[in-house]
């Protein structure tokens, strides 16, 4: 089926949320002594405030370690949402980007939700403004609205379903089996991959992740020739020319599991390089190569790291707990309206544990979970 993309011109990421501003706000690296002091202070504050730290795989390794050392979690966006909802702590510190904090608050309105930096956002979120998206939905009332987790609470408030990259394939397959036509937003690469795998009738929003969109198919092909024994692991937010070369296509958790469980010793990884920290911890001794985002003449050949994820630092964790700055709020009725699509996803996954598909056994090329 031919893909149809809604002709929305993505904003130019100018102003306060531009990538240059994000990189400028990345806190300076701490010395080993400063890092140790910050971690101890954060541990003290987490305990004092009955708080738990929930971190995404893409944030700084020190924050990932702190989360695990204090009973929190390091996960993809699906597990972050479930963990925060089910944990008894009164305060959630969400290290990631803004939509993750909003999702936590939508699911846990009685908990205080803090973030190390409220300016940490997402190009997919920025590229799907609520008013324009609402007009898109209004123009196609016959379609089920399915939005990726990487969207604002206001966009989720217009959706029938929210999905993450872990469960999107299963949920879209379910909707197709029911005869539903789908309006999909915002990532066109993930949407295309799901459409090709399921054959669903999907009308696409024209959005992309600034990190995954930069992976280069030609350069990946050249790197594979240099490392013929390496398995290629690709997140489906990547362009088709990259996904087509993958041995495993999957969410961050699924790519991590592929490194752990495979007998292979060398991997080319096409997702944000923040995940390499956890991969190295759980699969020591294996060789991890970053997929190329540029050609050989470029200053940085592999630059796959989100500037907004990089804004998360130990200093921010300490500051938000000390001062309360960085608290997430989601006003009504937006919160209640957005809750439905998130709970629908969580209920579906609870009823269908296999919905979070594992990477294909034997790593069959081009087969994997979105």
C-alpha positions as CSV (number, residue, x, y, z in Angstrom):
1,X,0.0,0.0,0.0
2,X,1.3,3.4,-0.9
3,X,2.2,5.6,2.0
4,X,0.3,8.9,2.2
5,X,1.9,11.7,4.3
6,X,0.0,14.7,5.5
7,X,1.9,17.7,4.1
8,X,2.7,19.5,7.3
9,X,5.9,21.6,7.1
10,X,7.7,20.9,10.3
11,X,8.8,23.9,12.3
12,X,12.4,25.0,12.1
13,X,13.2,24.3,15.7
14,X,14.1,28.0,16.2
15,X,13.7,30.0,19.4
16,X,13.9,28.7,23.0
17,X,13.6,25.0,22.0
18,X,16.2,24.9,19.2
19,X,19.0,22.4,19.2
20,X,21.7,25.0,19.6
21,X,19.9,26.3,22.7
22,X,19.7,22.7,24.0
23,X,23.4,22.0,23.5
24,X,24.2,25.3,25.2
25,X,22.2,24.2,28.2
26,X,24.0,20.9,28.6
27,X,25.6,21.1,32.0
28,X,29.4,20.9,32.2
29,X,31.0,17.5,33.0
30,X,31.6,17.0,36.7
31,X,35.0,15.9,38.0
32,X,35.0,12.5,39.7
33,X,34.9,14.1,43.1
34,X,32.0,16.4,42.1
35,X,30.2,13.5,40.6
36,X,30.5,11.4,43.8
37,X,29.3,14.3,45.9
38,X,26.3,15.0,43.6
39,X,25.3,11.3,43.6
40,X,25.4,11.1,47.4
41,X,23.4,14.3,47.7
42,X,20.9,13.0,45.2
43,X,20.5,9.7,47.1
44,X,19.9,11.6,50.4
45,X,17.3,13.8,48.7
46,X,15.5,10.9,47.0
47,X,15.1,9.2,50.4
48,X,14.1,12.4,52.2
49,X,11.3,13.2,49.7
50,X,10.0,9.7,49.3
51,X,11.1,10.0,45.6
52,X,12.1,7.5,43.0
53,X,14.2,8.2,39.9
54,X,13.0,7.0,36.5
55,X,15.5,7.3,33.7
56,X,15.5,6.7,30.0
57,X,18.3,4.7,28.3
58,X,19.4,7.8,26.4
59,X,20.3,10.0,29.4
60,X,23.7,10.4,31.0
61,X,25.2,7.1,32.4
62,X,25.7,8.6,35.8
63,X,21.9,9.2,36.1
64,X,21.2,5.7,34.9
65,X,23.5,4.3,37.5
66,X,21.9,6.5,40.2
67,X,18.4,5.3,39.3
68,X,19.5,1.6,39.6
69,X,21.4,2.2,42.8
70,X,18.4,3.8,44.5
71,X,15.6,1.4,43.5
72,X,14.4,3.3,40.5
73,X,14.5,2.1,36.9
74,X,16.2,2.6,33.6
75,X,13.9,1.7,30.7
76,X,12.2,2.6,27.5
77,X,9.2,4.9,27.6
78,X,6.7,2.1,28.0
79,X,8.3,0.7,31.1
80,X,9.0,4.2,32.5
81,X,5.2,4.8,32.3
82,X,4.3,1.6,34.0
83,X,7.0,1.8,36.7
84,X,6.1,5.3,37.7
85,X,2.4,4.5,37.8
86,X,2.9,1.4,40.0
87,X,5.6,2.6,42.3
88,X,4.4,3.7,45.8
89,X,6.8,6.7,46.0
90,X,5.1,10.1,46.4
91,X,7.5,11.9,44.1
92,X,8.7,10.8,40.6
93,X,11.9,12.3,39.2
94,X,11.8,11.6,35.5
95,X,15.1,11.9,33.7
96,X,14.3,12.1,30.0
97,X,12.3,14.5,27.9
98,X,9.2,16.5,28.7
99,X,6.6,14.2,27.2
100,X,7.9,11.4,29.5
101,X,7.3,13.6,32.5
102,X,3.8,14.6,31.2
103,X,2.9,10.9,30.8
104,X,4.0,10.2,34.3
105,X,1.8,13.0,35.6
106,X,-1.2,12.0,33.5
107,X,-1.0,8.5,35.0
108,X,-0.2,9.6,38.5
109,X,-2.0,13.0,39.1
110,X,-1.6,12.7,42.9
111,X,2.2,12.3,42.7
112,X,4.6,15.1,42.4
113,X,6.6,14.8,39.1
114,X,9.9,16.5,38.8
115,X,12.4,16.8,35.9
116,X,16.0,17.8,35.9
117,X,15.3,20.4,33.2
118,X,11.8,21.3,31.9
119,X,13.3,22.6,28.7
120,X,14.3,19.1,27.7
121,X,11.9,18.4,24.9
122,X,11.7,16.3,21.7
123,X,11.8,17.1,18.0
124,X,8.8,14.9,17.4
125,X,6.8,16.7,20.0
126,X,7.9,20.1,18.7
127,X,7.0,19.1,15.1
128,X,3.4,18.2,16.0
129,X,1.7,21.4,17.3
130,X,-1.7,20.6,19.0
131,X,-3.7,23.1,17.0
132,X,-2.5,21.9,13.6
133,X,-2.9,18.3,14.7
134,X,-6.4,18.9,15.9
135,X,-7.2,20.3,12.4
136,X,-5.7,17.2,10.8
137,X,-7.9,14.9,13.0
138,X,-11.0,17.0,12.3
139,X,-10.4,16.6,8.5
140,X,-10.4,12.7,8.9
141,X,-13.1,11.8,11.4
142,X,-13.4,8.3,10.0
143,X,-9.9,7.2,11.2
144,X,-8.7,5.9,14.5
145,X,-6.1,8.4,15.9
146,X,-2.9,6.6,17.0
147,X,-0.1,8.8,18.3
148,X,3.4,7.9,19.3
149,X,4.4,8.5,22.9
150,X,6.7,11.3,21.7
151,X,3.9,13.9,21.7
152,X,2.5,16.5,24.0
153,X,-0.3,15.8,26.5
154,X,-2.5,18.1,24.3
155,X,-1.9,15.9,21.2
156,X,-2.6,12.7,23.3
157,X,-5.9,14.3,24.3
158,X,-7.0,14.0,20.7
159,X,-5.9,10.4,20.3
160,X,-7.8,7.1,20.6
161,X,-4.5,5.2,21.2
162,X,-1.0,6.0,22.4
163,X,1.7,3.6,21.4
164,X,5.4,3.2,22.1
165,X,7.9,1.6,19.8
166,X,7.7,-1.6,21.9
167,X,4.0,-2.2,21.2
168,X,3.1,-0.1,18.2
169,X,3.2,-3.0,15.7
170,X,0.9,-5.2,17.8
171,X,-1.6,-2.5,18.4
172,X,-1.8,-1.4,14.8
173,X,-2.2,-5.0,13.7
174,X,-5.1,-5.3,16.2
175,X,-6.7,-2.2,14.8
176,X,-6.3,-3.4,11.2
177,X,-7.9,-6.8,12.1
178,X,-10.9,-4.8,13.4
179,X,-11.2,-3.0,10.0
180,X,-10.0,0.4,11.3
181,X,-8.3,3.0,9.2
182,X,-5.6,4.9,11.1
183,X,-4.4,8.4,11.4
184,X,-0.8,8.2,12.6
185,X,1.4,10.8,14.1
186,X,4.1,12.0,14.3
187,X,7.1,9.9,13.2
188,X,6.8,9.1,9.5
189,X,9.7,6.6,9.5
190,X,8.1,4.5,12.3
191,X,4.7,4.8,10.7
192,X,6.1,3.6,7.3
193,X,7.8,0.6,9.0
194,X,4.5,-0.3,10.8
195,X,2.5,0.2,7.6
196,X,4.8,-2.1,5.6
197,X,4.8,-4.8,8.3
198,X,1.0,-4.8,8.8
199,X,-0.5,-3.5,5.5
200,X,-2.7,-1.2,7.5
201,X,-4.4,1.9,5.9
202,X,-2.4,4.7,7.6
203,X,-2.5,8.4,6.9
204,X,0.8,9.9,8.2
205,X,1.9,13.1,9.8
206,X,5.2,14.3,8.5
207,X,7.5,14.2,11.5
208,X,10.9,12.8,12.3
209,X,13.4,12.4,15.2
210,X,16.4,14.6,14.6
211,X,18.7,11.9,15.9
212,X,17.4,8.8,14.0
213,X,16.6,10.8,10.8
214,X,20.4,11.4,10.4
215,X,21.5,7.8,10.1
216,X,22.9,7.3,6.6
217,X,22.1,4.1,4.6
218,X,25.1,4.4,2.3
219,X,27.5,4.9,5.1
220,X,26.0,2.1,7.1
221,X,26.5,-0.2,4.1
222,X,30.2,0.8,4.0
223,X,30.6,0.2,7.7
224,X,29.0,-3.3,7.4
225,X,31.6,-4.2,4.7
226,X,34.3,-3.3,7.2
227,X,32.7,-5.4,9.9
228,X,31.0,-8.3,8.1
229,X,30.4,-10.3,11.2
230,X,28.5,-7.5,13.0
231,X,24.8,-7.6,13.6
232,X,23.0,-4.4,12.7
233,X,20.5,-3.2,15.3
234,X,18.1,-0.4,14.2
235,X,15.4,1.6,15.9
236,X,12.4,2.0,13.5
237,X,12.5,5.8,13.8
238,X,15.3,5.5,11.3
239,X,15.0,6.0,7.5
240,X,14.1,3.1,5.3
241,X,17.6,2.8,3.8
242,X,18.9,2.0,7.3
243,X,16.0,-0.2,8.5
244,X,16.4,-2.4,5.3
245,X,19.9,-3.3,6.4
246,X,18.9,-4.3,9.9
247,X,19.3,-7.8,11.5
248,X,17.1,-6.6,14.3
249,X,14.5,-3.8,14.2
250,X,13.2,-2.8,17.6
251,X,12.6,-0.5,20.5
252,X,15.5,0.5,22.8
253,X,14.6,-2.4,25.2
254,X,14.5,-4.9,22.3
255,X,17.8,-3.7,20.9
256,X,19.4,-4.0,24.4
257,X,18.0,-7.6,24.7
258,X,19.4,-8.5,21.3
259,X,22.9,-7.5,22.5
260,X,22.5,-9.5,25.7
261,X,21.1,-12.7,24.2
262,X,22.9,-12.9,20.9
263,X,26.0,-15.1,20.5
264,X,27.5,-12.4,18.2
265,X,30.4,-10.4,19.6
266,X,30.1,-7.3,17.4
267,X,27.1,-5.0,16.8
268,X,26.4,-1.8,14.8
269,X,23.8,0.2,16.8
270,X,21.5,2.7,15.0
271,X,19.8,4.6,17.9
272,X,20.8,7.3,20.3
273,X,24.3,6.4,21.7
274,X,23.1,6.9,25.3
275,X,22.0,3.3,25.2
276,X,25.6,2.1,24.8
277,X,26.2,2.7,28.5
278,X,23.6,0.1,29.5
279,X,24.6,-2.3,26.7
280,X,28.2,-2.2,27.9
281,X,27.1,-3.0,31.5
282,X,24.9,-5.9,30.5
283,X,27.0,-7.3,27.8
284,X,30.6,-6.7,28.8
285,X,33.2,-7.7,26.3
286,X,31.1,-7.2,23.3
287,X,32.0,-4.7,20.7
288,X,29.5,-1.9,20.0
289,X,29.9,0.3,16.9
290,X,27.8,3.5,16.4
291,X,26.0,3.6,13.1
292,X,27.1,6.5,11.0
293,X,25.2,9.8,10.8
294,X,27.6,11.4,8.3
295,X,30.2,10.7,5.7
296,X,33.9,10.3,6.1
297,X,34.8,13.9,5.6
298,X,32.5,15.1,8.5
299,X,33.9,16.4,11.7
300,X,31.7,13.9,13.6
301,X,30.9,10.7,11.8
302,X,28.7,9.2,14.6
303,X,26.9,12.0,16.4
304,X,23.7,10.2,17.4
305,X,22.8,11.8,20.7
306,X,19.7,13.9,21.5
307,X,20.6,17.4,22.7
308,X,17.6,17.5,25.0
309,X,18.4,14.1,26.6
310,X,21.9,15.5,27.1
311,X,20.4,18.3,29.2
312,X,19.7,15.8,32.0
313,X,22.5,15.8,34.5
314,X,23.1,14.9,38.2
315,X,23.2,18.6,39.0
316,X,19.6,18.9,37.7
317,X,18.4,15.9,39.7
318,X,19.8,17.5,42.9
319,X,18.4,20.9,42.0
320,X,14.9,19.7,41.3
321,X,14.7,17.8,44.6
322,X,16.3,20.7,46.6
323,X,14.1,23.5,45.2
324,X,11.1,21.9,43.6
325,X,12.0,23.6,40.3
326,X,11.1,21.5,37.3
327,X,7.7,20.3,38.4
328,X,5.4,19.0,35.7
329,X,1.8,20.0,35.6
330,X,-0.9,18.9,33.2
331,X,-4.1,20.9,33.5
332,X,-7.6,19.6,33.3
333,X,-9.4,18.6,31.1
334,X,-6.2,17.9,29.0
335,X,-5.0,15.3,31.6
336,X,-8.2,13.4,31.7
337,X,-8.6,13.5,28.0
338,X,-5.1,12.2,27.4
339,X,-5.4,9.5,30.1
340,X,-7.7,7.4,27.9
341,X,-5.3,6.7,25.1
342,X,-2.5,5.8,27.5
343,X,-4.6,3.5,29.6
344,X,-5.9,1.8,26.5
345,X,-2.4,1.0,25.5
346,X,-1.4,-0.2,29.0
347,X,-4.5,-2.4,29.2
348,X,-3.8,-3.9,25.8
349,X,-0.3,-4.8,26.7
350,X,-1.4,-6.3,30.1
351,X,-4.0,-8.5,28.3
352,X,-1.5,-9.4,25.5
353,X,1.9,-9.9,27.0
354,X,3.2,-11.0,23.6
355,X,2.3,-7.5,22.3
356,X,5.8,-6.5,23.3
357,X,7.4,-8.7,20.7
358,X,10.9,-9.9,21.1
359,X,13.6,-9.7,18.4
360,X,13.2,-12.6,15.9
361,X,15.0,-15.8,16.9
362,X,18.1,-16.3,14.7
363,X,18.0,-12.6,13.9
364,X,16.3,-12.9,10.6
365,X,17.0,-9.8,8.5
366,X,14.2,-7.1,8.6
367,X,12.1,-9.0,11.1
368,X,11.6,-7.5,14.6
369,X,9.2,-5.6,16.8
370,X,8.5,-1.9,16.2
